[in-house]
Amino acid sequence: QVQLVESGGGLVQPGGSLSLSCTISGNIFSITAMAWYRQAPGQQREMVARINSGGRTDYAGDVKDRFTISLDIAKKTALLQMDRLKSEDKAVYYCFGDIRVRPGMFDDFWGQGTQVTVSS
């Protein structure tokens, strides 16, 4: 059974940094792409950063130059390094995986979500 296990998050002051980790548990064939989404209270879930297996990255405009996504395929782990955090970054952050579970079988997976709070 494939699951995405998140860690990191917590409380940080404005201008501070946090790192989120997402590890794929279970046997898979390959990773197509991994991404981080976030959802603030009363808001829709939005994509924050995405990386594909080739290393190509995409970022939401308001986090570009502050957040960095990386992918260690051997460890089946995606990281999101968040620097210069702002109060508006406060949200529940979700890991997303576009994963090939076995040859010819693709599926999407979501992590359980981790809270990021930016406050003084």
TIMI-2910 file (N, C-alpha, C, CB; in pm, 1 decimal, decimal comma, always signed):
<rs>
+----------+----------+----------+----------+----------+----------+----------+----------+----------+----------+----------+----------+------+
!      n_x !      n_y !      n_z !     ca_x !     ca_y !     ca_z !      c_x !      c_y !      c_z !     cb_x !     cb_y !     cb_z ! resn !
+----------+----------+----------+----------+----------+----------+----------+----------+----------+----------+----------+----------+------+
!    +84,8 !   -119,1 !     +0,0 !     +0,0 !     +0,0 !     +0,0 !    +88,4 !   +124,2 !     +0,0 !    -96,0 !     +0,5 !   +122,7 !  Gln !
!    +64,0 !   +212,2 !    -94,2 !   +145,0 !   +332,6 !   -106,7 !    +84,3 !   +445,1 !    -24,3 !   +158,0 !   +374,7 !   -254,1 !  Val !
!   +169,0 !   +511,7 !    +52,5 !   +125,8 !   +626,5 !   +130,8 !   +232,4 !   +734,5 !   +122,6 !    +98,5 !   +586,7 !   +278,1 !  Gln !
!   +189,8 !   +858,9 !   +140,8 !   +282,5 !   +970,2 !   +149,9 !   +287,6 !  +1012,8 !   +296,2 !   +239,9 !  +1089,2 !    +56,2 !  Leu !
!   +405,6 !  +1010,5 !   +352,8 !   +422,8 !  +1042,7 !   +494,5 !   +495,2 !  +1176,3 !   +505,6 !   +501,6 !   +930,1 !   +569,2 !  Val !
!   +428,7 !  +1274,0 !   +562,0 !   +482,8 !  +1408,8 !   +574,7 !   +542,9 !  +1429,9 !   +713,4 !   +373,8 !  +1513,2 !   +547,5 !  Glu !
!   +640,8 !  +1517,4 !   +719,0 !   +695,6 !  +1562,0 !   +846,7 !   +743,6 !  +1705,2 !   +830,2 !   +811,7 !  +1468,9 !   +894,9 !  Ser !
!   +764,7 !  +1770,1 !   +942,3 !   +805,2 !  +1910,0 !   +940,5 !   +686,2 !  +1996,8 !   +972,7 !   +865,4 !  +1948,9 !   +804,7 !  Gly !
!   +695,2 !  +2121,8 !   +941,1 !   +588,0 !  +2213,4 !   +975,3 !   +602,6 !  +2261,3 !  +1118,6 !   +452,2 !  +2147,2 !   +955,0 !  Gly !
!   +507,3 !  +2343,0 !  +1162,0 !   +511,0 !  +2396,2 !  +1297,4 !   +493,2 !  +2546,3 !  +1298,2 !   +640,9 !  +2359,3 !  +1365,3 !  Gly !
!   +542,8 !  +2606,9 !  +1405,6 !   +529,3 !  +2751,2 !  +1424,2 !   +663,3 !  +2819,9 !  +1401,5 !   +475,8 !  +2783,1 !  +1565,2 !  Leu !
!   +660,8 !  +2927,7 !  +1326,2 !   +782,7 !  +3003,8 !  +1298,6 !   +747,7 !  +3151,6 !  +1293,6 !   +849,3 !  +2957,9 !  +1165,0 !  Val !
!   +843,1 !  +3235,1 !  +1326,6 !   +822,1 !  +3379,1 !  +1319,5 !   +834,9 !  +3428,7 !  +1176,5 !   +921,1 !  +3452,2 !  +1409,6 !  Gln !
!   +771,3 !  +3539,4 !  +1145,3 !   +788,4 !  +3596,6 !  +1011,0 !   +936,0 !  +3618,7 !   +979,4 !   +711,6 !  +3729,6 !   +998,7 !  Pro !
!   +972,6 !  +3582,1 !   +858,0 !  +1112,4 !  +3591,8 !   +817,6 !  +1192,4 !  +3466,5 !   +844,4 !  +1176,5 !  +3705,7 !   +886,7 !  Gly !
!  +1132,5 !  +3372,2 !   +916,5 !  +1202,5 !  +3248,8 !   +950,2 !  +1192,2 !  +3143,8 !   +841,0 !  +1148,8 !  +3193,0 !  +1078,6 !  Gly !
!  +1243,4 !  +3024,4 !   +872,2 !  +1247,8 !  +2914,6 !   +775,6 !  +1190,0 !  +2786,9 !   +835,2 !  +1391,5 !  +2890,3 !   +728,9 !  Ser !
!  +1135,4 !  +2705,3 !   +747,7 !  +1088,4 !  +2571,9 !   +783,6 !  +1115,3 !  +2479,2 !   +667,5 !   +937,5 !  +2572,3 !   +820,6 !  Leu !
!  +1127,8 !  +2351,0 !   +698,9 !  +1146,4 !  +2251,4 !   +594,9 !  +1042,7 !  +2142,0 !   +611,4 !  +1288,9 !  +2192,9 !   +599,0 !  Ser !
!   +977,1 !  +2107,0 !   +501,6 !   +879,7 !  +1998,4 !   +500,3 !   +938,4 !  +1881,1 !   +422,2 !   +744,2 !  +2044,9 !   +438,0 !  Leu !
!   +907,8 !  +1761,1 !   +471,0 !   +955,0 !  +1640,2 !   +405,4 !   +837,1 !  +1549,5 !   +375,0 !  +1058,8 !  +1567,1 !   +492,6 !  Ser !
!   +844,0 !  +1482,3 !   +262,3 !   +738,9 !  +1389,2 !   +222,0 !   +805,6 !  +1264,0 !   +166,9 !   +642,5 !  +1453,3 !   +115,9 !  Cys !
!   +783,5 !  +1150,9 !   +232,1 !   +844,6 !  +1025,0 !   +192,2 !   +737,6 !   +926,4 !   +147,6 !   +927,3 !   +966,0 !   +307,2 !  Thr !
!   +763,1 !   +861,1 !    +35,2 !   +670,3 !   +760,6 !    -16,3 !   +699,1 !   +628,8 !    +53,1 !   +682,3 !   +745,7 !   -171,3 !  Ile !
!   +597,5 !   +574,3 !   +117,3 !   +611,9 !   +442,2 !   +178,2 !   +541,7 !   +339,8 !    +89,7 !   +553,6 !   +440,0 !   +323,2 !  Ser !
!   +595,6 !   +218,9 !    +87,6 !   +540,7 !   +114,9 !     +2,3 !   +619,6 !   +102,2 !   -126,2 !   +395,2 !   +142,9 !    -28,6 !  Gly !
!   +595,0 !     -4,8 !   -196,2 !   +667,6 !    -32,1 !   -319,9 !   +604,5 !    +41,1 !   -437,8 !   +671,5 !   -182,6 !   -347,3 !  Asn !
!   +688,4 !   +105,2 !   -516,4 !   +641,9 !   +173,4 !   -636,8 !   +734,8 !   +140,7 !   -752,4 !   +634,2 !   +326,2 !   -614,6 !  Ile !
!   +689,3 !   +170,7 !   -873,1 !   +772,5 !   +148,5 !   -991,0 !   +856,4 !   +271,7 !  -1021,0 !   +685,8 !   +112,5 !  -1112,3 !  Phe !
!   +793,8 !   +388,1 !  -1021,0 !   +867,4 !   +511,3 !  -1047,2 !   +785,4 !   +631,8 !  -1001,7 !   +902,4 !   +523,2 !  -1197,3 !  Ser !
!   +854,2 !   +745,3 !   -991,3 !   +791,1 !   +872,1 !   -956,7 !   +782,7 !   +958,1 !  -1082,5 !   +870,0 !   +945,5 !   -843,7 !  Ile !
!   +663,8 !  +1005,8 !  -1112,9 !   +649,7 !  +1096,8 !  -1225,6 !   +673,9 !  +1240,0 !  -1180,1 !   +510,3 !  +1083,2 !  -1289,6 !  Thr !
!   +608,0 !  +1279,2 !  -1072,5 !   +623,8 !  +1414,2 !  -1018,9 !   +576,8 !  +1416,6 !   -873,8 !   +544,7 !  +1517,6 !  -1104,1 !  Ala !
!   +630,3 !  +1513,5 !   -800,3 !   +586,0 !  +1538,7 !   -663,5 !   +556,0 !  +1687,6 !   -652,5 !   +694,2 !  +1493,7 !   -557,7 !  Met !
!   +466,4 !  +1720,6 !   -561,4 !   +429,7 !  +1861,3 !   -546,1 !   +386,2 !  +1888,4 !   -403,2 !   +317,7 !  +1899,9 !   -644,6 !  Ala !
!   +385,7 !  +2013,8 !   -369,8 !   +329,8 !  +2060,4 !   -243,4 !   +215,6 !  +2156,1 !   -274,6 !   +438,9 !  +2129,3 !   -154,5 !  Trp !
!   +105,4 !  +2134,2 !   -204,7 !     -9,9 !  +2222,4 !   -211,4 !    -33,6 !  +2279,5 !    -72,0 !   -136,5 !  +2147,1 !   -264,4 !  Tyr !
!   -111,7 !  +2384,9 !    -64,3 !   -148,9 !  +2437,5 !    +66,6 !   -293,7 !  +2485,8 !    +63,0 !    -53,7 !  +2552,5 !   +109,0 !  Arg !
!   -352,7 !  +2485,0 !   +179,9 !   -489,7 !  +2529,9 !   +192,0 !   -504,9 !  +2610,3 !   +320,4 !   -587,3 !  +2410,5 !   +189,7 !  Gln !
!   -535,5 !  +2737,1 !   +303,6 !   -560,8 !  +2824,8 !   +417,6 !   -709,6 !  +2819,4 !   +452,3 !   -516,2 !  +2971,2 !   +386,7 !  Ala !
!   -746,5 !  +2854,3 !   +575,2 !   -888,2 !  +2850,8 !   +615,1 !   -974,5 !  +2933,3 !   +520,5 !   -904,7 !  +2902,4 !   +758,8 !  Pro !
!  -1081,6 !  +2872,2 !   +471,2 !  -1173,2 !  +2941,8 !   +382,6 !  -1124,3 !  +2959,1 !   +240,9 !  -1203,1 !  +3072,7 !   +438,0 !  Gly !
!  -1008,6 !  +2900,6 !   +211,0 !   -951,1 !  +2914,7 !    +77,0 !   -946,4 !  +2780,0 !     +7,2 !   -810,0 !  +2975,8 !    +84,1 !  Gln !
!   -933,2 !  +2784,6 !   -124,1 !   -916,4 !  +2661,0 !   -199,9 !   -772,8 !  +2612,5 !   -189,6 !   -955,5 !  +2681,5 !   -347,2 !  Gln !
!   -755,5 !  +2483,6 !   -207,7 !   -621,2 !  +2427,6 !   -209,2 !   -549,1 !  +2477,3 !   -335,1 !   -625,5 !  +2270,9 !   -204,5 !  Arg !
!   -425,5 !  +2519,3 !   -317,7 !   -349,5 !  +2572,2 !   -429,9 !   -212,5 !  +2507,7 !   -436,4 !   -336,2 !  +2723,9 !   -419,3 !  Glu !
!   -161,4 !  +2498,4 !   -557,6 !    -29,3 !  +2441,7 !   -578,9 !    +75,4 !  +2543,2 !   -536,7 !     -9,6 !  +2400,1 !   -726,5 !  Met !
!   +173,3 !  +2496,4 !   -462,1 !   +282,9 !  +2581,3 !   -416,6 !   +407,8 !  +2558,0 !   -500,2 !   +312,9 !  +2555,6 !   -268,9 !  Val !
!   +442,8 !  +2430,6 !   -515,5 !   +564,0 !  +2397,0 !   -589,4 !   +550,9 !  +2255,6 !   -643,4 !   +690,3 !  +2410,5 !   -499,9 !  Ala !
!   +612,9 !  +2233,1 !   -757,3 !   +605,4 !  +2102,8 !   -822,1 !   +741,0 !  +2069,9 !   -882,2 !   +494,5 !  +2100,3 !   -930,8 !  Arg !
!   +776,9 !  +1940,6 !   -879,7 !   +900,6 !  +1896,4 !   -942,3 !   +875,4 !  +1763,6 !  -1009,9 !  +1015,6 !  +1885,2 !   -839,0 !  Ile !
!   +927,6 !  +1748,0 !  -1131,7 !   +910,7 !  +1619,1 !  -1197,3 !  +1038,3 !  +1535,2 !  -1183,5 !   +874,6 !  +1638,6 !  -1346,2 !  Asn !
!  +1033,5 !  +1414,6 !  -1232,3 !  +1144,7 !  +1322,1 !  -1213,4 !  +1270,8 !  +1368,4 !  -1284,8 !  +1106,2 !  +1184,4 !  -1262,1 !  Ser !
!  +1252,9 !  +1458,6 !  -1382,8 !  +1368,1 !  +1512,9 !  -1452,7 !  +1428,5 !  +1633,1 !  -1383,8 !  +1330,1 !  +1549,7 !  -1591,2 !  Gly !
!  +1365,4 !  +1677,1 !  -1274,8 !  +1417,1 !  +1790,1 !  -1198,6 !  +1357,3 !  +1924,6 !  -1234,5 !  +1562,0 !  +1797,2 !  -1215,8 !  Gly !
!  +1263,1 !  +1924,7 !  -1329,6 !  +1201,4 !  +2052,8 !  -1366,5 !  +1109,3 !  +2096,9 !  -1253,9 !  +1122,7 !  +2041,3 !  -1501,2 !  Arg !
!  +1118,4 !  +2224,2 !  -1218,5 !  +1038,8 !  +2278,2 !  -1108,5 !   +945,4 !  +2389,5 !  -1155,6 !  +1130,3 !  +2330,4 !   -998,3 !  Thr !
!   +835,4 !  +2402,1 !  -1085,9 !   +740,5 !  +2512,0 !  -1107,1 !   +697,2 !  +2562,9 !   -970,5 !   +616,1 !  +2466,1 !  -1192,7 !  Asp !
!   +679,5 !  +2693,2 !   -959,6 !   +642,1 !  +2753,5 !   -832,9 !   +525,9 !  +2850,1 !   -851,1 !   +761,4 !  +2825,3 !   -770,8 !  Tyr !
!   +446,1 !  +2861,7 !   -746,9 !   +346,3 !  +2968,6 !   -745,5 !   +420,1 !  +3101,6 !   -737,5 !   +245,8 !  +2952,0 !   -625,6 !  Ala !
!   +359,2 !  +3202,8 !   -795,9 !   +428,0 !  +3331,1 !   -806,4 !   +469,4 !  +3390,6 !   -672,9 !   +341,2 !  +3427,8 !   -877,5 !  Gly !
!   +387,0 !  +3372,6 !   -570,1 !   +416,2 !  +3440,4 !   -443,8 !   +518,5 !  +3366,8 !   -358,7 !   +289,7 !  +3457,9 !   -365,3 !  Asp !
!   +562,6 !  +3248,0 !   -399,5 !   +664,6 !  +3176,3 !   -322,8 !   +794,5 !  +3162,6 !   -400,6 !   +613,5 !  +3038,7 !   -283,3 !  Val !
!   +789,4 !  +3197,0 !   -526,6 !   +910,6 !  +3187,2 !   -607,9 !  +1020,0 !  +3272,1 !   -544,4 !   +883,6 !  +3232,4 !   -754,6 !  Lys !
!  +1141,7 !  +3220,9 !   -540,8 !  +1258,2 !  +3287,2 !   -479,7 !  +1258,4 !  +3278,2 !   -327,8 !  +1262,5 !  +3432,8 !   -520,9 !  Asp !
!  +1153,3 !  +3221,1 !   -268,1 !  +1153,2 !  +3199,8 !   -122,4 !  +1148,6 !  +3051,2 !    -87,2 !  +1033,9 !  +3271,9 !    -58,2 !  Arg !
!  +1078,2 !  +2971,9 !   -170,7 !  +1064,2 !  +2829,1 !   -145,9 !  +1146,5 !  +2750,6 !   -247,9 !   +915,5 !  +2786,8 !   -151,6 !  Phe !
!  +1196,5 !  +2635,5 !   -205,0 !  +1271,4 !  +2548,2 !   -294,0 !  +1223,3 !  +2405,2 !   -277,1 !  +1422,7 !  +2558,4 !   -266,7 !  Thr !
!  +1182,2 !  +2343,8 !   -387,5 !  +1141,7 !  +2204,1 !   -384,4 !  +1253,9 !  +2118,5 !   -441,7 !  +1009,9 !  +2182,6 !   -463,2 !  Ile !
!  +1273,1 !  +2001,2 !   -380,9 !  +1373,8 !  +1908,5 !   -431,3 !  +1319,6 !  +1767,6 !   -420,5 !  +1507,5 !  +1922,6 !   -353,8 !  Ser !
!  +1381,0 !  +1677,4 !   -497,2 !  +1334,3 !  +1539,4 !   -501,4 !  +1453,6 !  +1445,9 !   -501,9 !  +1245,2 !  +1514,6 !   -624,9 !  Leu !
!  +1455,9 !  +1356,7 !   -404,5 !  +1556,7 !  +1250,2 !   -399,1 !  +1484,9 !  +1122,4 !   -438,1 !  +1624,6 !  +1238,1 !   -255,3 !  Asp !
!  +1503,7 !  +1081,4 !   -565,1 !  +1429,1 !   +966,7 !   -614,7 !  +1469,7 !   +838,2 !   -543,6 !  +1449,5 !   +951,9 !   -764,4 !  Ile !
!  +1597,5 !   +822,6 !   -514,6 !  +1644,7 !   +700,8 !   -448,6 !  +1582,3 !   +685,5 !   -311,2 !  +1797,0 !   +701,8 !   -436,9 !  Ala !
!  +1563,8 !   +797,6 !   -241,1 !  +1503,0 !   +794,3 !   -107,9 !  +1352,1 !   +810,4 !   -112,7 !  +1562,4 !   +902,5 !    -21,1 !  Lys !
!  +1298,1 !   +832,1 !   -233,5 !  +1153,3 !   +851,2 !   -252,6 !  +1102,5 !   +963,6 !   -162,5 !  +1076,1 !   +719,6 !   -223,0 !  Lys !
!  +1178,8 !  +1072,2 !   -159,0 !  +1148,2 !  +1182,6 !    -68,4 !  +1152,5 !  +1315,6 !   -140,3 !  +1244,9 !  +1184,0 !    +48,3 !  Thr !
!  +1048,4 !  +1395,4 !   -116,6 !  +1044,1 !  +1532,0 !   -166,9 !  +1055,3 !  +1627,5 !    -48,1 !   +913,1 !  +1558,3 !   -248,5 !  Ala !
!  +1132,6 !  +1731,9 !    -67,5 !  +1152,8 !  +1832,7 !    +36,8 !  +1102,1 !  +1967,4 !    -11,3 !  +1301,9 !  +1842,2 !    +76,4 !  Leu !
!  +1050,1 !  +2044,6 !    +81,9 !  +1014,2 !  +2182,9 !    +52,6 !  +1083,0 !  +2271,1 !   +155,8 !   +858,4 !  +2204,0 !    +54,2 !  Leu !
!  +1181,3 !  +2346,3 !   +111,8 !  +1250,8 !  +2439,8 !   +198,1 !  +1182,5 !  +2575,3 !   +183,5 !  +1403,3 !  +2448,0 !   +163,1 !  Gln !
!  +1134,6 !  +2627,1 !   +295,0 !  +1061,0 !  +2753,0 !   +294,0 !  +1139,6 !  +2857,6 !   +371,7 !   +919,0 !  +2735,0 !   +354,0 !  Met !
!  +1181,4 !  +2960,7 !   +304,1 !  +1258,4 !  +3069,7 !   +365,3 !  +1180,2 !  +3199,4 !   +357,9 !  +1395,3 !  +3086,1 !   +296,1 !  Asp !
!  +1219,1 !  +3293,1 !   +442,4 !  +1155,8 !  +3426,4 !   +446,3 !  +1004,5 !  +3412,9 !   +451,6 !  +1197,1 !  +3510,9 !   +323,1 !  Arg !
!   +960,3 !  +3331,4 !   +545,5 !   +816,8 !  +3304,7 !   +556,0 !   +740,3 !  +3429,3 !   +596,6 !   +790,6 !  +3192,9 !   +656,1 !  Leu !
!   +618,0 !  +3436,3 !   +544,4 !   +529,7 !  +3548,6 !   +571,2 !   +402,0 !  +3497,4 !   +639,5 !   +495,9 !  +3624,7 !   +439,6 !  Lys !
!   +330,7 !  +3585,4 !   +702,8 !   +207,9 !  +3545,3 !   +771,4 !   +108,1 !  +3482,8 !   +673,8 !   +144,2 !  +3666,1 !   +841,7 !  Ser !
!   +110,4 !  +3529,7 !   +550,2 !    +16,6 !  +3476,2 !   +451,0 !    +53,9 !  +3336,1 !   +402,5 !     +8,9 !  +3569,5 !   +332,7 !  Glu !
!   +170,4 !  +3284,8 !   +445,5 !   +207,8 !  +3146,7 !   +413,1 !   +142,4 !  +3047,5 !   +508,3 !   +359,7 !  +3130,2 !   +417,5 !  Asp !
!    +75,0 !  +3098,9 !   +610,0 !    +10,1 !  +3010,1 !   +706,8 !    -98,1 !  +2928,1 !   +636,3 !    -50,9 !  +3091,6 !   +824,9 !  Lys !
!    -88,5 !  +2796,0 !   +651,6 !   -183,6 !  +2705,6 !   +587,1 !   -151,3 !  +2562,8 !   +627,5 !   -180,0 !  +2721,2 !   +432,5 !  Ala !
!   -238,3 !  +2471,8 !   +588,8 !   -206,7 !  +2330,4 !   +595,8 !   -141,0 !  +2293,4 !   +462,2 !   -335,8 !  +2242,7 !   +624,8 !  Val !
!    -24,6 !  +2235,1 !   +469,2 !    +51,0 !  +2197,9 !   +350,2 !    +35,9 !  +2048,1 !   +324,3 !   +200,5 !  +2236,0 !   +365,9 !  Tyr !
!     +5,6 !  +2016,1 !   +198,6 !    -17,6 !  +1878,0 !   +158,5 !    +83,8 !  +1836,4 !    +53,5 !   -160,4 !  +1860,1 !   +105,3 !  Tyr !
!   +137,1 !  +1718,6 !    +71,4 !   +224,2 !  +1658,9 !    -29,0 !   +138,8 !  +1583,9 !   -130,5 !   +328,5 !  +1564,1 !    +36,6 !  Cys !
!   +177,2 !  +1592,1 !   -255,5 !   +107,4 !  +1523,6 !   -364,6 !   +208,2 !  +1443,9 !   -446,7 !    +31,1 !  +1625,2 !   -454,8 !  Phe !
!   +169,5 !  +1323,2 !   -484,0 !   +257,3 !  +1241,2 !   -565,1 !   +185,8 !  +1184,8 !   -687,5 !   +314,0 !  +1128,8 !   -481,9 !  Gly !
!   +246,8 !  +1203,5 !   -802,3 !   +201,2 !  +1141,2 !   -927,5 !   +294,9 !  +1023,4 !   -949,4 !   +202,6 !  +1243,7 !  -1052,2 !  Asp !
!   +248,0 !   +904,3 !   -918,0 !   +336,4 !   +789,2 !   -902,3 !   +292,4 !   +675,2 !   -992,3 !   +339,5 !   +743,2 !   -756,5 !  Ile !
!   +390,7 !   +611,9 !  -1051,2 !   +363,3 !   +489,6 !  -1125,6 !   +380,9 !   +374,2 !  -1028,2 !   +457,8 !   +474,6 !  -1251,4 !  Arg !
!   +270,4 !   +316,2 !   -986,8 !   +275,6 !   +211,0 !   -885,2 !   +337,9 !    +83,7 !   -943,1 !   +134,1 !   +181,4 !   -830,5 !  Val !
!   +302,4 !    +51,2 !  -1065,4 !   +360,3 !    -62,2 !  -1138,4 !   +350,7 !    -26,6 !  -1284,8 !   +286,5 !   -199,4 !  -1106,4 !  Arg !
!   +422,6 !    -94,6 !  -1372,2 !   +420,4 !    -59,2 !  -1513,9 !   +277,7 !    -47,9 !  -1565,8 !   +497,5 !   -162,3 !  -1595,5 !  Pro !
!   +247,1 !    +68,3 !  -1622,9 !   +115,9 !    +91,0 !  -1680,0 !    +10,5 !   +136,0 !  -1582,1 !    +70,4 !    -30,3 !  -1744,9 !  Gly !
!    +44,5 !   +143,2 !  -1453,5 !    -53,6 !   +183,7 !  -1352,6 !     -5,9 !   +311,0 !  -1285,0 !    -76,2 !    +71,1 !  -1247,8 !  Met !
!    -74,8 !   +422,2 !  -1313,3 !    -43,9 !   +551,3 !  -1253,6 !   -152,0 !   +587,6 !  -1153,3 !    -30,7 !   +660,8 !  -1361,8 !  Phe !
!   -112,5 !   +656,6 !  -1051,7 !   -211,9 !   +700,0 !   -954,6 !   -162,2 !   +825,4 !   -884,5 !   -242,2 !   +588,1 !   -852,2 !  Asp !
!   -256,4 !   +898,6 !   -827,2 !   -226,0 !  +1018,5 !   -750,5 !   -243,7 !   +989,1 !   -602,6 !   -315,7 !  +1136,8 !   -794,2 !  Asp !
!   -152,5 !  +1043,5 !   -521,9 !   -158,1 !  +1021,9 !   -379,1 !   -142,1 !  +1154,9 !   -306,6 !    -50,1 !   +922,1 !   -334,9 !  Phe !
!   -205,7 !  +1163,3 !   -190,7 !   -197,0 !  +1282,3 !   -106,4 !   -146,1 !  +1244,8 !    +32,1 !   -334,0 !  +1352,3 !    -96,3 !  Trp !
!    -65,5 !  +1334,0 !    +89,0 !    -25,7 !  +1318,6 !   +227,3 !   -137,8 !  +1364,5 !   +319,8 !   +102,9 !  +1396,8 !   +255,3 !  Gly !
!   -114,1 !  +1348,9 !   +448,6 !   -218,2 !  +1378,6 !   +547,0 !   -227,8 !  +1527,5 !   +579,3 !   -192,2 !  +1300,9 !   +674,1 !  Gln !
!   -129,1 !  +1603,0 !   +539,1 !   -129,2 !  +1746,7 !   +565,9 !    -51,5 !  +1779,8 !   +692,2 !   -271,8 !  +1798,2 !   +577,9 !  Gly !
!    +18,5 !  +1892,6 !   +688,6 !    +92,6 !  +1939,1 !   +805,1 !    +72,8 !  +2089,9 !   +818,5 !   +244,2 !  +1903,2 !   +793,6 !  Thr !
!    +53,4 !  +2134,4 !   +940,9 !    +21,5 !  +2275,4 !   +965,5 !   +148,2 !  +2359,5 !   +968,8 !    -55,9 !  +2291,1 !  +1097,3 !  Gln !
!   +145,1 !  +2470,2 !   +897,4 !   +251,2 !  +2571,0 !   +903,2 !   +187,6 !  +2700,3 !   +951,9 !   +321,6 !  +2590,7 !   +762,9 !  Val !
!   +239,4 !  +2751,4 !  +1061,8 !   +189,1 !  +2875,7 !  +1119,2 !   +302,1 !  +2976,8 !  +1125,3 !   +128,9 !  +2852,0 !  +1260,1 !  Thr !
!   +277,9 !  +3093,6 !  +1072,2 !   +378,4 !  +3200,7 !  +1073,3 !   +320,4 !  +3314,5 !  +1156,3 !   +415,8 !  +3249,0 !   +926,1 !  Val !
!   +380,9 !  +3335,2 !  +1271,6 !   +327,9 !  +3435,1 !  +1363,3 !   +435,6 !  +3479,7 !  +1460,8 !   +206,7 !  +3380,0 !  +1439,2 !  Ser !
!   +429,1 !  +3605,0 !  +1499,7 !   +522,1 !  +3655,4 !  +1599,6 !   +461,9 !  +3642,4 !  +1740,2 !   +558,5 !  +3802,3 !  +1569,7 !  Ser !
+----------+----------+----------+----------+----------+----------+----------+----------+----------+----------+----------+----------+------+
</rs>
